Amino acid sequence: MQDDGDMEEPITLYFWPTPNGFKASIMLEEVGAPYQVKFVDINNREQYDPEFLAISPNNKIPCIVDPEGPDGNPLAIFESGAILHYLARKFGMLYPSNERAKADVDQWLFWQVGGLGPMFGQAFHFRSAAPEKIPYAIDRFTKEVERLYGVMDRRLSDRQFLAGSYSIADIATFPFARNWERLDLEITNYPNVKRWLDEVGARPAVIKGLSLKKI
């Protein structure tokens, strides 16, 4: 974890190695913020502990506590998209200053938060975790993920990253999109997504953010 001379105290990241968790760890690595990790074992339902509920009222990871918030006091933030937005603004990185460019980043960030992430999660659940195999649910959510990959592939056909330059939209999307094999998708059907996955996945901060795990 890199040091940042502008911060005296590290940000605390409440984390478990899931796609949403990796959004926050990758972002912290990308901006070079000092941070410490507190693992919240969702398999053992630690997300329901009262201590965690106090900082994450939705009982979900990730969340962060910045000891040096905007007013100099600690600030707790939950929801991965909000965390990405906050860190981008705090460090002045990976989010543009131009209003037209901001709108471009925002629409693809919310596309992931409201679309690809939830649909991927539902597809994976009904294919791999549900106690009963429901063909309708499996087909519905898998086809929706395939449609969203198609949307992304068209978007990336004439630009390097989702909003032109590398941004929080790419950081939000990558941890889910890289798991295409879990849904038995054929990545060769999405050559532009495959190129983008290779390029984003080779970034040192992404590699380091993805390596975070409880030993």
C-alpha positions in Angstrom: 0.0 0.0 0.0 1.5 3.2 -1.1 2.2 6.1 1.1 0.6 9.5 0.5 2.4 12.5 2.1 -0.9 14.5 2.2 -2.5 12.1 4.6 -1.3 11.4 8.1 -3.7 8.6 9.0 -4.7 5.6 6.8 -8.2 5.1 5.5 -9.8 2.0 6.9 -11.3 -0.4 4.3 -13.9 -2.9 5.4 -13.4 -5.6 2.9 -14.1 -9.1 1.6 -12.7 -10.4 -1.7 -15.8 -10.0 -3.9 -16.2 -7.9 -7.0 -17.6 -5.1 -5.1 -14.8 -5.3 -2.5 -12.2 -5.2 -5.2 -13.6 -2.0 -6.6 -12.5 -0.2 -3.4 -9.2 -1.9 -3.0 -8.2 -1.2 -6.6 -9.3 2.4 -6.3 -7.2 2.9 -3.1 -4.2 1.5 -4.9 -4.8 3.6 -8.0 -4.9 6.9 -6.0 -2.0 5.9 -3.8 -3.9 6.4 -0.5 -2.5 4.8 2.7 -5.1 2.3 4.0 -5.6 -0.5 6.4 -7.9 -3.4 5.9 -10.4 -4.9 8.2 -11.8 -8.1 6.8 -15.5 -8.7 7.1 -16.2 -12.4 6.6 -19.5 -12.4 4.8 -19.5 -16.2 4.8 -19.7 -16.1 8.6 -22.3 -13.3 8.6 -19.9 -10.8 10.1 -21.6 -8.1 8.0 -24.5 -8.3 10.5 -22.3 -7.5 13.6 -23.6 -4.4 15.3 -20.1 -2.7 15.0 -20.2 -3.1 11.3 -23.9 -2.0 11.0 -22.9 1.3 12.7 -20.8 2.2 9.7 -22.5 0.3 6.9 -26.3 0.5 7.5 -27.0 -1.7 4.5 -24.9 -4.6 5.9 -22.8 -4.8 2.8 -19.1 -4.6 2.0 -17.2 -2.5 1.0 -17.2 0.5 3.2 -14.5 2.9 4.2 -13.8 5.2 7.1 -11.7 8.3 6.2 -10.2 9.7 9.4 -9.6 12.9 7.5 -12.9 13.8 6.0 -13.8 17.0 4.2 -14.3 18.9 7.5 -11.3 17.3 9.2 -13.4 14.7 11.0 -13.8 11.0 10.3 -16.3 10.1 7.5 -17.8 6.7 6.9 -19.0 5.8 3.4 -20.8 2.7 2.2 -21.8 1.6 -1.3 -19.0 0.9 -3.8 -20.1 3.6 -6.3 -20.2 6.3 -3.6 -16.7 5.2 -2.4 -15.2 5.5 -5.9 -16.8 8.9 -6.3 -15.6 10.1 -3.0 -12.0 8.9 -3.4 -11.8 10.3 -6.9 -12.9 13.8 -5.7 -10.7 13.7 -2.6 -7.5 12.8 -4.5 -8.4 14.6 -7.8 -7.8 11.4 -9.8 -9.8 9.2 -12.3 -12.7 11.6 -12.5 -12.7 14.5 -14.9 -13.3 18.2 -14.1 -15.2 19.0 -17.4 -18.9 18.6 -16.9 -19.5 16.8 -20.2 -16.8 14.3 -19.4 -18.2 13.9 -15.9 -21.6 13.0 -17.3 -19.9 10.4 -19.5 -18.1 8.8 -16.6 -21.2 8.9 -14.4 -23.5 7.2 -16.9 -21.1 4.3 -17.2 -20.5 4.1 -13.5 -24.2 3.9 -12.9 -24.6 1.5 -15.8 -22.4 -0.9 -13.8 -23.9 -0.2 -10.4 -27.5 -0.6 -11.6 -27.0 -3.1 -14.4 -24.0 -5.3 -14.9 -23.2 -5.8 -11.2 -26.7 -6.8 -10.1 -27.5 -8.9 -13.2 -24.2 -10.7 -13.0 -24.8 -11.4 -9.3 -28.3 -12.8 -10.0 -27.1 -14.9 -12.9 -24.3 -16.4 -10.8 -26.6 -17.0 -7.9 -29.2 -18.9 -9.9 -26.6 -20.9 -11.8 -24.3 -21.8 -8.9 -25.7 -21.0 -5.5 -29.5 -21.4 -5.6 -30.8 -24.6 -3.8 -33.1 -25.2 -6.7 -32.2 -24.9 -10.4 -34.8 -22.6 -12.0 -34.3 -22.6 -15.8 -36.3 -19.5 -16.3 -34.2 -17.5 -13.9 -30.9 -18.9 -15.2 -31.9 -18.1 -18.8 -33.3 -14.6 -18.0 -30.3 -13.3 -16.0 -27.6 -15.0 -18.2 -29.1 -13.5 -21.3 -29.3 -10.1 -19.7 -25.6 -10.3 -18.8 -24.8 -11.3 -22.4 -26.8 -8.3 -23.6 -24.8 -6.0 -21.3 -21.5 -7.5 -22.5 -22.7 -6.6 -26.0 -23.4 -3.0 -24.9 -19.9 -2.8 -23.5 -18.3 -4.4 -26.5 -20.0 -1.8 -28.8 -18.9 1.0 -26.5 -15.3 -0.1 -26.6 -15.2 -0.5 -30.3 -14.0 3.1 -30.9 -12.4 4.0 -27.6 -9.8 2.7 -25.2 -11.9 2.8 -22.0 -15.5 3.2 -21.2 -15.5 6.9 -20.9 -12.5 7.6 -23.1 -9.9 7.9 -20.5 -9.3 5.4 -17.7 -11.7 6.3 -14.9 -13.8 5.1 -12.0 -16.2 3.7 -14.5 -13.6 1.2 -15.6 -12.7 0.4 -12.0 -16.3 -0.3 -11.1 -16.9 -2.6 -14.1 -13.7 -4.6 -14.3 -14.1 -6.8 -11.1 -17.4 -8.1 -12.5 -16.6 -8.3 -16.2 -13.4 -10.3 -15.6 -15.4 -13.2 -14.3 -17.1 -14.1 -17.6 -16.0 -17.7 -17.2 -18.3 -18.1 -14.2 -21.3 -17.7 -16.4 -19.8 -19.8 -19.3 -19.8 -16.8 -21.5 -17.7 -17.0 -24.7 -15.4 -14.0 -24.5 -14.4 -14.3 -28.1 -17.9 -13.0 -28.9 -16.8 -9.7 -27.3 -13.3 -8.9 -28.7 -13.3 -5.3 -27.6 -14.2 -6.3 -24.0 -11.4 -8.9 -24.1 -8.9 -6.3 -25.2 -10.1 -3.9 -22.4 -10.0 -6.7 -19.8 -6.4 -7.5 -20.8 -5.4 -3.8 -20.6 -7.1 -2.9 -17.3 -6.0 -6.2 -15.8 -2.3 -5.4 -16.5 -2.3 -2.2 -14.5 -0.1 -2.5 -11.4 -2.7 -1.0 -9.1 -5.3 -3.4 -10.4 -3.0 -6.4 -9.9 -2.3 -5.2 -6.4 -5.9 -4.5 -5.5 -6.9 -7.9 -6.7 -4.3 -9.6 -4.6 -5.8 -8.5 -1.3 -7.0 -11.5 0.6 -7.2 -12.8 4.1 -4.3 -15.2 4.9 
